């Protein structure tokens, strides 16, 4: 159905499905903010927007890098303008919003390199922004939280840079092995992110046609050896029973299809699925804050990563929104169009950052 809609839009000469999404989700620019100094610049062709409180600091501020969501194919700095402004003011922090270049025009895994280059620029210029090198926070929402997770893992090898103080992951997507976890079953048809839409966006992100989408839904892309290797980390058996109350049926055994694996094998790499990183990496990661939403197909990704971090001795602060859904923060700051659950997520996030 999604493919048919895409073809109709393009044949009518209106625009591609991604172009339409980008227009719809680009956000309405907010009014000028007298309390913030907002600066735009580019680093290696990557747009950055830096938010700094105008009031005099009492000391060096926290520095927060924020990677926006949008499946790596849509979303922008402007889409998440209100979130970054809110955090900068409420946390008295310097916030760097990274406008990584979008796929498929800028091919995968270019988004990770854009986020990494932006992070390296900021960490090497902390003095210019009066930021405390002991208070660097890296975060994002949805796929942006995936990017944040990967960047934190990569930075473990950068001994010449300050250590990251914390990672802030708002309803992260962290694995492409199992699309039959309880949250994927329970929320398969819940807006704003349907199960099939997750996989469709994976194909679009990789600039591939979603011809084997139905097979990927059934996990036919995962070799049996890989399922066995990673079931200790990615399995419905690990999900607490309280998250299976709304219904969960263990998936019946499905046959591995090599041609399906070949079509989408990138989603099984550690870059795309950082939940697969070895314990030797996970145990070195910084303190973490994770938000999950009950009505979100990606809920269990967050729960599984929470457990992995805790099992490896990493301190985790977890906030679960019992009425939240995926993408709820895209409505934050839009008055009557925003959701109380989104405000609660943001306030919990602010409280966490201020506790560091």
Order of alpha helices (4+ residues) and beta strands (2+ residues): alpha-alpha-beta-beta-beta-alpha-beta-alpha-beta-alpha-beta-alpha-alpha-alpha-alpha-alpha-alpha-beta-alpha-beta-alpha
